[in-house]
């Protein structure tokens, strides 16, 4: 952000919706939940349990039943230290899943990729948005594709690349620097004719950040609302949870829920999570018990 500000901002400057290719996600009191489908053999969170297309499709349908408002399908692991795959292999993994889920649910589908060729095929198969961890820097064809198709896009901050991003990440002011980066990327898309209502921004928890960096960003997620875009946070099952709890082997579901409640309290519009059912129930109860009494209306 410019100028950077410090301390916790308790409430987000909210945008009303996120426009996708043919659908619009409207925001209300509770955050929308984006369910994660990893069609990879080496995901940090599920160990490849949904690598086969049928298993991935079944997971997607189960997430919808649990309350998912969007589904995010990815065929390339972005865990720390991960190496990439080529576009052909990525398409082989994700395209059957996108096609099958598009036929069986109306919940919007996001394709998690930084490759324009993969995004193009997924959008043609029915995807509504592109979730690009490179913030449209990895492929020069991505921004023209977004402008051409009119789809939604999520821009994420990452310092470095997945293979190297956790090697001594350094910031002077992580909240300010991440905000400035996302502002610059938003402006690059706007210059290409992509309006702010089609853009979501993600601070990139765990992508080139230490524990302190992650916590500073989570505490100040509301500041990203000043960019005039939807704010999306992907904190689910990340390593910082084990670090806070002092046990790297702990089940991270409870920590994911606790973080989700804090983000909901700030007014974050979209939470990208694995455990949709548990988070959905927790947020509803949190609200019913007054947790969002001063939150977004």
Backbone as a ProteinNet text record, in pm:
[ID]
protein_1_A
[PRIMARY]
XXXXXXXXXXXXXXXXXXXXXXXXXXXXXXXXXXXXXXXXXXXXXXXXXXXXXXXXXXXXXXXXXXXXXXXXXXXXXXXXXXXXXXXXXXXXXXXXXXXXXXXXXXXXXXXXXXXXXXXXXXXXXXXXXXXXXXXXXXXXXXXXXXXXXXXXXXXXXXXXXXXXXXXXXXXXXXXXXXXXXXXXXXXXXXXXXXXXXXXXXXXXXXXXXXXXXXXXXXXXXXXXXXXXXXXXXXXXXXXXXXXXXXXXXXXXXXXXXXXXXXXXXXXXXXXXXXXXXXXXXXXXXXXXXXXXXXXXX
[TERTIARY]
83.3	0	87.5	38.1	115.5	31.5	61	172.4	138.8	239.6	210.8	154.4	65.3	8.5	32.8	33.7	63.5	-52.8	-51.9	-159.4	-273.3	-365.4	-474.6	-586.8	-627.9	-746.3	-861.7	-965.3	-1065.8	-1173.8	-1191.4	-1301.1	-1258.2	-1292.4	-1251.4	-1338.3	-1279.6	-1358.3	-1411.1	-1538.8	-1590.8	-1641.3	-1606.8	-1669.7	-1789.9	-1889.5	-2016.4	-2017.9	-1929.7	-1937.4	-1805.5	-1795.1	-1682.1	-1742.9	-1721.2	-1777.8	-1688.2	-1747.3	-1675.2	-1711.5	-1681.2	-1702.5	-1848.6	-1936	-2079.6	-2161.2	-2097	-2165.3	-2108.2	-2181.5	-2136	-2151.5	-2046.5	-2050.1	-2078.6	-2194.9	-2231.7	-2190.7	-2148.7	-2100.1	-2202	-2210	-2301	-2232	-2305.9	-2255.1	-2143.2	-2159.4	-2062.5	-1971	-1845.9	-1756.4	-1801.3	-1771.5	-1790.9	-1675.7	-1704.8	-1603.1	-1566.3	-1436.6	-1383.1	-1321.7	-1381.2	-1331.7	-1216	-1113.3	-989.3	-993.4	-959.7	-947.4	-809.1	-719.7	-583.4	-574.8	-559.5	-545.9	-396.6	-326.1	-180.8	-140.3	-25	19.6	97.3	128.2	221.1	172.7	41.7	-10.9	31.8	68.6	108.4	-7.9	-131.9	-246.7	-321.2	-316	-395.7	-319	-189.5	-106.6	-146.4	-213	-250.8	-377.9	-460.7	-581.7	-685.8	-674.6	-770.1	-698.7	-590.5	-515.1	-593.2	-666	-745.7	-870.6	-909.2	-1022.2	-1150.7	-1186.9	-1312.5	-1310.7	-1197.5	-1186.2	-1195.7	-1136.3	-1142.8	-1285.2	-1357.1	-1495.9	-1582.5	-1564.7	-1642.2	-1613	-1487.9	-1454.6	-1524.2	-1523.2	-1588.2	-1736.2	-1804.4	-1947.4	-1972.3	-1882.1	-1895.7	-1875.1	-1779.9	-1756.8	-1878.1	-1943.5	-2064.6	-2172.6	-2188.8	-2287.7	-2255.1	-2126.6	-2085.4	-2098.6	-2122.8	-2142.4	-2046.7	-1968.9	-1876.5	-1953.2	-1907.8	-1966.7	-1890.1	-1764.5	-1681.5	-1595	-1544	-1450.9	-1324.2	-1208.4	-1080.2	-1003.3	-979.4	-917.7	-776.3	-678.8	-540	-469.8	-384.2	-312.8	-162.3	-114.1	29.7	53.4	131.4	156.5	236.4	196.5	270.7	322.6	334.7	390	536.5	591.6	732.8	824	912.3	1005.6	953.7	828.8	770	828.7	844.1	883	759.6	764.8	648.3	626.8	511.7	481.2	448.7	458.6	431	280.6	243.9	102.8	24.5	85	13.7	-26.2	67.7	37.8	-64.4	-50.7	-145.5	-286.9	-300.3	-431.7	-485.9	-398.1	-443.3	-504.8	-450.6	-500.5	-632.8	-640.5	-752.7	-872.4	-849.6	-959.7	-1075.9	-1052.4	-1166.6	-1245.2	-1175.5	-1241.5	-1327.8	-1274.1	-1352.6	-1476.9	-1460.2	-1572.4	-1679.8	-1638.1	-1735.2	-1809.5	-1738.2	-1804.9	-1895.8	-1857.1	-1942.8	-2076.5	-2073.9	-2196.9	-2284.2	-2224.2	-2297.3	-2325.8	-2274.1	-2302.4	-2298.6	-2372.5	-2370.5	-2277.4	-2214.1	-2120.4	-2003	-1965.3	-1856.3	-1725.3	-1653.6	-1526.1	-1413.5	-1309.2	-1187.4	-1076.7	-993.9	-879.9	-754.6	-684.6	-563.9	-444	-402.1	-291.4	-225.2	-99.1	-27.7	2	-52.6	-28.6	-152.5	-135.9	-249.1	-311.6	-231.2	-286.7	-376.3	-338.7	-422.7	-549.6	-534	-650.7	-749.1	-698.6	-787.2	-872.8	-809.4	-883.7	-983.7	-944.4	-1034.3	-1153.6	-1130.2	-1240.3	-1335.3	-1281.3	-1365.2	-1448.5	-1395.7	-1467.4	-1568.6	-1572.4	-1673.8	-1624.4	-1492.9	-1442.5	-1482.8	-1495.6	-1542.7	-1434.2	-1324.7	-1220.4	-1085.1	-980.1	-842.3	-779	-723.8	-652.8	-504.1	-433.9	-295.9	-201.3	-123.5	-33.7	81	103.7	208.4	155.9	26.2	-36.4	-18.3	-28.4	-21.3	115.5	220.3	356.2	427.4	383.6	456.6	438.7	325.2	294.1	243.4	313.6	270.9	137.8	90.1	-37.8	-156.3	-128.8	-239.7	-330	-273.7	-357.5	-441.2	-384.4	-469.3	-582.4	-555.5	-660.5	-771.3	-735.7	-836	-922.7	-858.7	-933.5	-1026.3	-980.2	-1059.2	-1180.9	-1163.7	-1270.3	-1365.4	-1323.1	-1408.8	-1428.4	-1334.5	-1348.2	-1302.3	-1328.4	-1274.2	-1130.2	-1055.6	-916	-880.3	-797	-740.6	-590.6	-541	-399.6	-339.4	-237.1	-175.6	-33.8	7	145.7	231.2	348.6	446.7	585.5	670.5	809.3	888.7	942.9	1014.8	922	960.7	881.6	870.4	772.3	754.3	881	967.5	1088	1183.9	1178.8	1277.8	1218.2	1086	1024	1046.2	1078.5	1096.8	1242.7	1329.8	1470.3	1492.3	1480	1505.6	1425.6	1291.9	1212.7	1231.1	1246	1278.8	1190.6	1140.4	1062.4	1100.3	1089.4	1099.4	963.9	857.8	720.9	631.5	607.3	540.4	400	325.9	189.8	192	279.6	289	338.8	441.4	499.4	404.4	334.3	236.4	122.9	76.6	-27.8	15.4	138.8	188.9	200.3	247.6	258.9	122.3	23.7	-109	-174.2	-144.2	-193.9	-135	-5.7	59.1	1.8	-22.9	-78.3	-223.3	-300.3	-436.7	-433.1	-341.2	-332.1	-294.6	-206.7	-167.5	-288.1	-375.1	-494.6	-593.8	-608.7	-700.2	-655.1	-525.2	-474	-506.6	-527.1	-563.2	-714.6	-790.9	-935.7	-1010.9	-944.4	-1007.1	-1046.8	-1176.6	-1225.8	-1201.4	-1203	-1177.6	-1279.6	-1401.9	-1502.8	-1473.1	-1382	-1343.7	-1218.7	-1161.6	-1033.8	-1051	-990.2	-974	-824.4	-789.7	-648.6	-626.9	-510.3	-476.6	-336.3	-316.2	-182.8	-81.9	-124.4	-30.2	30.9	-53.9	-4.9	80.9	203.2	292.7	375.1	353.8	427.5	539.2	655.3	766.6	747.8	705.5	684	727.1	777.1	804.4	676.6	684.2	570	526.5	620.7	584.5	517.7	570.6	510.1	366.2	344.6	209.5	112.3	154.1	65.1	37.8	138.6	115.9	13.3	22.1	-72.4	-212.7	-223.2	-354.1	-419.7	-342.7	-397.1	-441.7	-383.5	-410.4	-473.4	-541.5	-603.8	-700.9	-763.3	-861.8	-802	-672.5	-611.3	-621.1	-625.5	-631.9	-763.3	-865.3	-992.7	-981.9	-877.1	-858.3	-824.5	-792.3	-762.3	-888.8	-1004.6	-1129.9	-1164.8	-1100.3	-1125.1	-1173.2	-1228.2	-1259.7	-1130.2	-1137.8	-1022	-1041.8	-944.8	-946.8	-823.6	-840.3	-726.7	-725.9	-609.3	-589.8	-496.5	-551.9	-472.1	-482.1	-564.8	-606.4	-491	-479.6	-382.8	-238	-209.2	-73.4	18.7	148.2	248.6	249.9	209.3	211.6	125.2	22.4	-66	12.3	89.2	170.8	275	330	431	371.9	252.8	187.6	157.2	114.4	75.6	193.5	310.8	429.5	437	366.9	367.4	343.1	447.5	435.6	354	330.5	255.7	108.5	65.9	-71.4	-169.9	-288.5	-396.9	-430	-426.9	-439.2	-582.8	-679	-817.6	-864.2	-839.5	-884	-816.1	-688.4	-617.8	-671.7	-710.1	-772	-902.1	-982.3	-1110.4	-1086.7	-992.7	-965.6	-923.2	-837.6	-794.6	-910.6	-996.7	-1112.3	-1204.5	-1224	-1309.9	-1250.4	-1118.5	-1053.6	-1066.2	-1053.7	-1065.1	-1208.9	-1303.6	-1444.7	-1476.9	-1419.9	-1442.7	-1393.1	-1287.8	-1235.3	-1314.1	-1400.3	-1479.7	-1420.3	-1321.5	-1265	-1376.6	-1385	-1501.5	-1493.4	-1372.3	-1359.1	-1249.3	-1281.3	-1183.9	-1163.8	-1039.5	-1005.6	-963.6	-1044.8	-1024.7	-1043.6	-979.8	-998.8	-1122.7	-1137.9	-1242.3	-1365.9	-1435.4	-1547.3	-1655.9	-1694.7	-1803.5	-1774.2	-1655.2	-1618.5	-1611.5	-1551.3	-1540.4	-1677.9	-1761.2	-1895.9	-1976	-1972.4	-2047.1	-1991.8	-1860.1	-1799.3	-1834.9	-1831	-1862.6	-2008.9	-2097.7	-2240.7	-2265	-2199.8	-2217.5	-2151.2	-2036.6	-1967.4	-2056.8	-2122.5	-2213.4	-2336.4	-2394.1	-2513.7	-2489.6	-2364.9	-2330.6	-2277.1	-2287.3	-2248.6	-2108.4	-2038.4	-1901.1	-1888.5	-1992.8	-1992	-2088.2	-2117.9	-2216.5	-2179.3	-2049.7	-2003.9	-1939.5	-1960.1	-1896.5	-1974.5	-1942.3	-2008.7	-2155.2	-2235.9	-2380.2	-2419.4
-118.2	0	124.2	232.1	355	472.4	534.4	496.6	375.8	297.1	181.6	224.6	142.1	170.4	50.8	73.6	-33.1	-52.1	-167.4	-197.6	-269.1	-322	-401.4	-311.1	-333.3	-267.8	-365.4	-327.4	-424.8	-451.6	-365.5	-386.5	-349.6	-434	-418	-315.4	-243	-159.9	-253.4	-285.4	-399.8	-363.3	-450.6	-444.8	-537.8	-511.8	-583.2	-717.4	-735.2	-858.7	-887.2	-1007.7	-1049.6	-1104.2	-1032.2	-1072.7	-1176.2	-1286.8	-1394.7	-1396.1	-1504.2	-1508.3	-1493.9	-1576.3	-1565.9	-1552.3	-1564.2	-1557.4	-1444	-1408.2	-1306.9	-1360.8	-1350.1	-1389	-1263.3	-1259.7	-1144.7	-1170.6	-1065.8	-1078	-1024.7	-1090.5	-1049.8	-1053.9	-1091.5	-1089.1	-1191	-1308.8	-1416.3	-1428.8	-1469.9	-1487.3	-1603.3	-1592.1	-1703.1	-1801.3	-1929.6	-2033.1	-2094	-2092.7	-2154.2	-2288.5	-2397.1	-2529.9	-2569.9	-2632.1	-2665.2	-2808.3	-2824.7	-2956.9	-2966	-3042.1	-3059.2	-3185.7	-3169.3	-3284.9	-3305.8	-3333.1	-3348.3	-3469.1	-3530	-3645.2	-3605.8	-3475.6	-3435.3	-3315.6	-3300.7	-3189.4	-3202.4	-3089.1	-3091.9	-3128.6	-3103	-3111.8	-3243.9	-3311.4	-3433.3	-3552.6	-3534.3	-3646.8	-3712.2	-3639.8	-3695.4	-3776.7	-3761.9	-3844.3	-3813.4	-3696.7	-3663.6	-3647.7	-3722.7	-3714.2	-3774.9	-3882.9	-3944.4	-3860.2	-3843.2	-3754.6	-3786	-3913.2	-3946.8	-3906.8	-3928.8	-3888.1	-3735.9	-3663.9	-3517.5	-3467.8	-3531.7	-3492.5	-3520.5	-3636.8	-3669.9	-3571.8	-3532.3	-3433.5	-3300.3	-3259.7	-3134.2	-3135.2	-3241.9	-3251.4	-3253.6	-3318.3	-3321.4	-3181.7	-3107	-2971.3	-2882.4	-2900.8	-2824	-2856.6	-2983.8	-3024.3	-2962.5	-2944.7	-2890.6	-2738.7	-2674.6	-2530.5	-2448	-2510.8	-2434.6	-2344.3	-2219.8	-2123.7	-2119.2	-2165.1	-2176.6	-2300.9	-2352.6	-2464.1	-2422.2	-2447.3	-2410.3	-2537.2	-2560.2	-2683.4	-2654	-2725.8	-2705.6	-2835.6	-2832	-2951.5	-2942.2	-2838	-2820.8	-2777.9	-2854.4	-2822.4	-2693.7	-2608.7	-2485.9	-2487.8	-2606.9	-2616.5	-2572.4	-2531.2	-2491.9	-2602.5	-2565.6	-2661.7	-2737.4	-2712.7	-2788.3	-2746.1	-2843	-2816.4	-2816.3	-2743.4	-2729.7	-2849.1	-2850	-2949	-2873.7	-2943	-2873.6	-2862	-2776.1	-2745.6	-2869.4	-2955.9	-3075.7	-3163.9	-3185.4	-3268.3	-3201.4	-3070.5	-2998.2	-3008.2	-2993.1	-3005.6	-3147	-3245.6	-3384.6	-3409.5	-3343.5	-3361.9	-3289.3	-3163.7	-3080.3	-3077.3	-3092.2	-3070.7	-3167.1	-3298.1	-3387.8	-3351.5	-3297.4	-3260.6	-3137.1	-3038.5	-2918.6	-2955.6	-3037	-3074.7	-3149.8	-3246	-3327.4	-3245	-3159.3	-3078.5	-2973.9	-2920.4	-2822.6	-2885.2	-3014.1	-3084.3	-3117.9	-3119.6	-3171.2	-3067	-2946	-2841.7	-2705.5	-2611.5	-2474.4	-2384.4	-2439.6	-2361.7	-2318.3	-2191.5	-2143.8	-2217.5	-2244.5	-2313.9	-2216.9	-2220.7	-2144.3	-2242.2	-2205.1	-2287.6	-2225.4	-2302.4	-2257.9	-2286.3	-2186.2	-2204.4	-2071.1	-2077.3	-1958.8	-1966.9	-2066.8	-2087.9	-2047.5	-1958.2	-1910.9	-2022.8	-2114.7	-2223.2	-2313.8	-2338.7	-2419.6	-2343.2	-2215.3	-2133.6	-2128	-2112.4	-2102.8	-2228.2	-2345	-2469.8	-2488.9	-2453.8	-2469.5	-2375.3	-2252.2	-2157.1	-2205	-2258.8	-2312	-2430.2	-2501.9	-2618	-2578.5	-2449.8	-2405.2	-2336.1	-2323	-2249.6	-2102.9	-2037.4	-1899.3	-1799.7	-1849	-1759	-1827.6	-1746.3	-1795	-1749.7	-1843.7	-1814.9	-1830.6	-1718.2	-1719.4	-1679.3	-1777.7	-1749.3	-1657.6	-1640.1	-1548.6	-1407.5	-1386.2	-1255.8	-1212.3	-1309.6	-1284.7	-1235	-1277.3	-1242.1	-1355.8	-1480.3	-1595.4	-1614.2	-1574.5	-1597.2	-1467.5	-1411.9	-1284.5	-1291.7	-1412	-1428.1	-1429.2	-1429.3	-1443.6	-1321	-1202.5	-1082.7	-1064.5	-1078.8	-1071	-1173.7	-1293.8	-1396	-1352.5	-1298.3	-1252.7	-1142.9	-1051.2	-942.4	-994.8	-1092.6	-1149.5	-1225	-1303.6	-1392.7	-1328.4	-1219.4	-1156.1	-1236.7	-1326.7	-1410.1	-1333.8	-1391	-1337.1	-1380.7	-1310.6	-1345.5	-1316.3	-1400.8	-1375.4	-1356.2	-1243	-1209.5	-1236.7	-1321	-1354.8	-1302.4	-1262.2	-1220.9	-1341.8	-1348.1	-1451.3	-1390.7	-1406.4	-1364.8	-1484.8	-1474.1	-1585.2	-1678.1	-1805.1	-1909.6	-2025.4	-2117.9	-2224.5	-2302.2	-2325.3	-2404.7	-2335.7	-2201.5	-2128.6	-2029.4	-2016.3	-1902.7	-1900.6	-2013.8	-2015.1	-2006.7	-1968.9	-1950.7	-1807.1	-1786.5	-1657.5	-1542.7	-1550.6	-1436.8	-1314.8	-1197	-1075.2	-960.3	-882.1	-761.7	-655.5	-529.7	-420.8	-399.3	-408.6	-388.1	-478.9	-599.9	-699.6	-656.1	-592.7	-550.3	-443.6	-346.2	-240.9	-290.8	-377.3	-424.7	-516.3	-603.7	-690.7	-606.5	-507.5	-419.6	-343.3	-291.3	-217.3	-307.1	-430	-525	-552.8	-581.1	-612.7	-491.4	-372.8	-251.3	-239.3	-264.4	-256.7	-358.8	-479	-583	-550.5	-499.8	-453.4	-348.7	-252.3	-145.8	-201.1	-301.3	-361.3	-425	-488.5	-548.5	-442	-337.9	-230.8	-164.1	-147.9	-89.3	-176.3	-305.9	-398.3	-408.7	-329.3	-327.6	-421.6	-472.3	-565.3	-486	-472.2	-388.9	-448.5	-361.3	-406.1	-507.5	-499.9	-594.8	-736.6	-752.7	-886.6	-938.9	-856	-888.8	-917.6	-1026.3	-1053.2	-1049.5	-1012.1	-1006	-1096.2	-1161.9	-1260.9	-1230.3	-1213.2	-1180	-1293.2	-1414.5	-1524.1	-1577	-1618.8	-1674.6	-1798	-1798	-1912	-1908.9	-1809.8	-1801.8	-1698.3	-1742.8	-1652.7	-1565.6	-1625.6	-1552.1	-1637.4	-1571.6	-1636.9	-1639.1	-1700.4	-1701.7	-1559.7	-1473	-1335.7	-1264.6	-1284.6	-1223.4	-1269.5	-1400.3	-1454	-1395.5	-1389.7	-1337.7	-1189	-1112.9	-970.8	-952.3	-1034.2	-1023.4	-1066.3	-1171.8	-1217.3	-1114.3	-1054	-952.5	-826.9	-802.6	-680.1	-707.2	-818.9	-852.1	-744.4	-677	-574.5	-460.8	-435.7	-326.9	-348.4	-472.5	-499.8	-452.6	-434	-385	-248	-173.3	-40.2	-43.9	-160	-172.1	-172.7	-182.3	-179.3	-308.4	-416.7	-549.5	-643.9	-757.4	-861.8	-909.3	-942.5	-993.3	-1142.4	-1221.6	-1366.9	-1407	-1494.2	-1541.6	-1693.5	-1749.7	-1894.4	-1931.1	-1955.5	-1985.4	-2130.6	-2206.6	-2338.5	-2438.2	-2498.3	-2604.6	-2563.9	-2434.8	-2388.7	-2413.7	-2411.4	-2447.6	-2352.9	-2228.2	-2133	-2180.9	-2260.5	-2309	-2397.1	-2490.7	-2575.3	-2496.5	-2392	-2309.7	-2234.1	-2178.4	-2106.9	-2201.9	-2322.9	-2419.6	-2497.4	-2478.8	-2546.1	-2692.7	-2736.3	-2877.8	-2886.2	-2911.9	-2914.3	-3033.4	-3133.2	-3251.6	-3244.8	-3136.2	-3126	-3123.1	-3178.6	-3163.3	-3014.7	-2960.7	-2815.9	-2768.7	-2857.7	-2818.2	-2712.7	-2735.8	-2639.8	-2505.1	-2506.4	-2381.8	-2309.9	-2386.1	-2327	-2257.4	-2322.1	-2263.7	-2136.3	-2142	-2023.8	-1904.9	-1929.6	-1822.8	-1772	-1864.5	-1824.9	-1730.9	-1756.2	-1668.3	-1528.2	-1520.8	-1390.2	-1315.3	-1385.9	-1322.7	-1281.8	-1366	-1329.9	-1204.9	-1193.5	-1076.3	-948.1	-960.3	-844.5	-812.8	-905.4	-882.1	-936.4	-1024.2	-1086.8	-1159.9	-1137.4	-1186.8	-1332.5	-1383.6	-1521.1	-1591.6	-1708.4	-1791.5	-1919	-1944.7	-2064.8	-2173.3	-2279.2	-2377.7	-2520.2	-2611.8	-2754.4	-2807.3	-2768.2	-2823.6	-2735.1	-2737.5	-2646	-2665.5	-2788.7	-2814.5	-2760.6	-2788.7	-2744.4	-2592	-2529.3	-2382.8	-2318.7	-2374.8	-2321.7	-2323.8	-2435.8	-2447.6	-2352.7	-2345.3	-2260.5	-2113.6	-2066.9	-1926.7	-1897.2	-1989.1	-1968.4	-1957.7	-2044.4	-2038.8	-1915.2	-1879.2	-1758.1	-1636.7	-1628.6	-1518.5	-1523.8	-1643.8	-1657.7	-1618.1	-1638.5	-1604.8	-1463.2	-1382.3	-1242.3	-1209.3	-1307	-1283.8	-1181.3	-1169.4	-1073.1	-957.4	-932.7	-830.1	-694.2	-663.8	-536.1	-555.9	-674.7	-707.8	-662.9	-716.4	-673.8	-708.7	-618.9	-642.8	-698.1
0	0	0	-47.1	-55.8	-5.9	108.3	195.2	280.5	324.1	408.7	542.3	593.6	724.4	813.8	941	1035.1	1130.8	1196.1	1288.7	1217.9	1292.6	1239.5	1188.9	1064.9	1011.1	1027.9	1099	1141.6	1038.8	939.1	845.7	704	612.2	474.1	402.2	307.8	216.3	108.3	114.7	40.4	-99.1	-194.5	-325	-322.7	-404	-393.3	-464.2	-564.4	-641.3	-710.8	-762.9	-846.3	-975.3	-1085.7	-1214	-1280.7	-1319.7	-1385.5	-1534.4	-1602.4	-1747	-1784.6	-1724.8	-1751.8	-1624.3	-1508.8	-1380.5	-1295.5	-1192	-1097.5	-956.8	-878.2	-737.3	-655.2	-591.8	-509.3	-365.1	-296.3	-159.9	-60.9	52.7	158.1	292.3	391.8	529.9	552.1	499.6	520.5	399.5	420.2	306.2	218.6	89.2	-2.3	16.1	-3.7	13.8	-120.6	-150.8	-271.5	-232.4	-278.5	-245.4	-333.9	-274.9	-344.6	-396.2	-525.6	-587.2	-649.2	-587.5	-636.8	-721.8	-851.8	-941.3	-965.7	-857.4	-860.8	-776.6	-808.7	-729.2	-605.3	-588.7	-483	-403.3	-388.6	-310.3	-164.6	-101.7	40.2	130.2	84.6	174.8	169.1	53.4	42	-13.9	-37.3	-77.4	-207.7	-296.4	-425.4	-424.1	-321.1	-309.7	-415.8	-481.1	-587.5	-721.1	-740.3	-865.7	-981.8	-955.2	-1060.8	-1086.7	-1214.9	-1247.3	-1173.1	-1162.1	-1096.5	-949.8	-883.8	-743.3	-730.1	-825.1	-821.4	-843	-935.6	-961.7	-839.5	-779	-659.3	-546.3	-532.6	-429.5	-458.8	-584.1	-619.1	-585.2	-618	-588.5	-438.5	-365.1	-219.1	-160.3	-213.9	-166.3	-190.7	-304.6	-333.4	-230.6	-199.5	-98.7	37.2	66.5	195.9	204.1	89.6	92.6	9.2	-79	-162.7	-258.7	-270	-363	-494.3	-493.1	-611.6	-595.1	-707.4	-705.1	-778.6	-718.7	-777.7	-811.3	-940.5	-988.9	-1036.8	-981.2	-1020	-1052.9	-1156	-1198.3	-1183.6	-1114.5	-1093.7	-950.4	-877	-737	-724.9	-629.8	-600.3	-456.5	-398.8	-263.6	-266	-151.9	-147.9	-200.1	-292.2	-350.1	-470.4	-509.2	-619.3	-753.8	-842.7	-980.2	-1068.7	-1178.3	-1264.5	-1355.3	-1421.9	-1525.8	-1653.4	-1768.2	-1893.1	-1915.3	-2010.2	-2033.2	-2075.2	-2154.2	-2199.8	-2082	-1990.1	-1873.9	-1783	-1765.2	-1680.9	-1737.5	-1869.6	-1933.2	-1920.7	-1935	-1921.9	-1785.1	-1684.9	-1549	-1524.6	-1567.3	-1522.7	-1616.4	-1747.3	-1841.1	-1820.1	-1800.7	-1776.7	-1651.3	-1551	-1425.7	-1446.4	-1516	-1546.4	-1626.1	-1729.1	-1814.6	-1736.8	-1656.7	-1582.9	-1479	-1406.4	-1304.4	-1367.8	-1482.3	-1549.6	-1589	-1620.9	-1659.1	-1538.4	-1417.8	-1302.6	-1193.9	-1209.7	-1111.8	-1178.8	-1121.4	-1172.6	-1091.3	-988.9	-908.1	-996.8	-994.1	-1079.9	-1054.6	-1163.4	-1158.1	-1190.7	-1109.8	-1134.1	-1172	-1269.8	-1306.4	-1246	-1167	-1096.3	-1186.1	-1263.8	-1357.2	-1387.4	-1428.5	-1475.1	-1623.9	-1690.6	-1833.7	-1913.2	-2008.6	-2087.3	-2169.1	-2220.1	-2301.5	-2218	-2093.2	-2004.3	-1969	-1938	-1905.2	-2021.2	-2143	-2259.5	-2274.7	-2263.9	-2278.4	-2165.6	-2044.5	-1929.3	-1940.4	-1983.7	-2002.1	-2111.1	-2219.1	-2326.5	-2278.8	-2179.2	-2124.2	-2018.2	-1980.4	-1885.8	-1761.8	-1745.1	-1628.3	-1638.4	-1524.3	-1517	-1477.8	-1419.8	-1369.8	-1376.8	-1372.6	-1369.3	-1238.5	-1164.3	-1040.2	-1069.1	-1084.1	-1131	-1018.3	-967.7	-855.7	-896	-1026.1	-1072.6	-1094.7	-1070.4	-1095	-1240.3	-1331.5	-1476.5	-1521.5	-1451.5	-1492.1	-1562.5	-1540.3	-1592.5	-1742.4	-1795.9	-1937.1	-1997.7	-2095.9	-2155.1	-2228.1	-2255.4	-2324.1	-2229.1	-2097	-2002.6	-2000.3	-1990	-1981.8	-2108.4	-2229.1	-2348.7	-2347.8	-2297.9	-2290.9	-2196	-2079.8	-1984.2	-2044.9	-2115	-2177.8	-2286.4	-2360.9	-2471.1	-2421.3	-2314.8	-2269.3	-2169.7	-2105.3	-2006.4	-1880.3	-1850	-1730.5	-1606.8	-1490.5	-1367.4	-1350.8	-1264.3	-1240.1	-1096	-1037.5	-905.9	-921.7	-873.4	-876.5	-739.7	-733.7	-605.5	-598	-478.8	-456.4	-421.7	-484.8	-450.6	-466.8	-368.4	-381.2	-429.6	-552.8	-611.6	-686.3	-695.4	-759.9	-662.3	-681.6	-582.9	-548.4	-646.9	-620.6	-523.8	-515.5	-436.1	-337.2	-333.9	-265.3	-113.8	-52.8	92.2	134.3	40.1	73.9	120.6	250.1	313.2	251.7	250.7	201.3	290.6	228.9	302.6	255.8	351.8	324.7	427.4	389.6	487.5	555.4	475.9	524.3	441	490	407.5	367.7	457.9	425.6	316.2	331.7	232.7	98.7	99.4	-25.4	-101.2	-30.4	-96.8	-154.8	-78.9	-129.8	-253.4	-252.4	-368	-490.4	-469.8	-581.2	-642.5	-559	-610.4	-676.8	-626.8	-692.4	-834.4	-845.7	-976.6	-1073.4	-1025.1	-1112.5	-1149.1	-1054.3	-1085.5	-1194.9	-1182.4	-1281.7	-1418.7	-1423	-1550.8	-1620	-1541.8	-1600.7	-1644.6	-1564.3	-1602.5	-1732.9	-1750.9	-1874.9	-1996.3	-1972.1	-2080	-2098.4	-2022.9	-2038.1	-1946.7	-1842.8	-1747.8	-1623.9	-1599.7	-1491.1	-1354	-1252.8	-1115.8	-1066.4	-1115.3	-1069.1	-1116.2	-1211.1	-1257.3	-1185.7	-1098.9	-1036.5	-887.5	-841.9	-699.3	-668.2	-546	-505.5	-384.5	-382.9	-281	-230.1	-97.9	-45.3	-53.7	-87.8	-107.6	20.6	113.9	240.3	211.4	265.3	246.6	119.9	35.1	-91.9	-79.2	-31.8	-11.9	110.2	222	347.3	466.2	568.2	695.2	778.9	894.8	986.5	1019.2	1051.8	1087.5	970.1	850	731.4	714.7	726.3	709.8	811.7	937.4	1040.4	1021.4	980.5	953.3	842.1	737.6	626.4	667.9	746.3	791.1	882.6	969.5	1060.4	987	870.5	795.7	659.4	645.9	517.6	472.9	567.4	533.3	451.2	466.8	390.7	240.5	197.2	53.4	-7.5	74.8	23.5	-39	-2.9	-59.6	-208.2	-260.4	-403.3	-488.3	-424.9	-498.6	-567.7	-527.7	-585.7	-476	-516.6	-420	-353.7	-225.7	-153.3	-127.3	-171.6	-156.9	-77.8	20.5	99.7	100.3	67.5	71.1	184.7	301	420.5	461.7	395.1	440.6	452.6	569.7	598.8	575.1	576.8	549.1	668.7	639.6	739.6	859	841.2	953	1069.4	1039.9	1146.3	1243.7	1190.4	1275.9	1351.5	1286.2	1352.2	1470.2	1453.5	1563.6	1679.1	1646.6	1749.3	1805.6	1746.6	1797.5	1764.6	1658.5	1620.4	1469.9	1393.9	1248.5	1198.5	1285.2	1243.7	1283	1347.2	1396.5	1280.1	1302.6	1205.6	1196.1	1074.8	1058.4	1033.3	1047.8	1023.6	1123	1251.6	1353.2	1332.8	1299.9	1274.1	1151.8	1051.9	933.1	970.9	1054.5	1097.3	1178.2	1272.3	1353.1	1268.5	1170.8	1080.4	996.9	952.6	870.5	946.4	1075.5	1154.7	1165.7	1184.4	1191.5	1059.7	948.8	817.2	788.2	827.6	810.9	891.1	1009.5	1095.3	1029.3	948.6	876.7	749.9	708	588.5	460.9	470	349.7	274.8	144.5	69.6	26.9	0.1	-48.7	30.3	83.8	153.1	72.3	34.3	-43.7	55	67.3	173.7	123.9	195.2	169.5	242.6	369.4	457	452.5	340.1	319.5	424.1	450.1	543.7	682.1	733.9	868.7	876.3	776.1	777.2	761.9	674.9	652.8	783.3	852.9	977.8	1084.4	1093.7	1196.2	1175.5	1051.8	1025.4	1053.8	1018.7	1047.2	1197.2	1275	1419.9	1479.5	1426.7	1470.8	1452.2	1338.7	1311.9	1402.6	1418.5	1500.9	1645.3	1691	1828.9	1844.4	1739.7	1748.9	1702.7	1647.5	1605.6	1493.5	1411.2	1302.4	1328.8	1456.9	1490.9	1434.5	1430.9	1375.3	1239.5	1182.6	1055.7	936.4	818.5	695.5	697	642.5	637.3	499.9
[MASK]
+++++++++++++++++++++++++++++++++++++++++++++++++++++++++++++++++++++++++++++++++++++++++++++++++++++++++++++++++++++++++++++++++++++++++++++++++++++++++++++++++++++++++++++++++++++++++++++++++++++++++++++++++++++++++++++++++++++++++++++++++++++++++++++++++++++++++++++++++++++++++++++++++++++++++

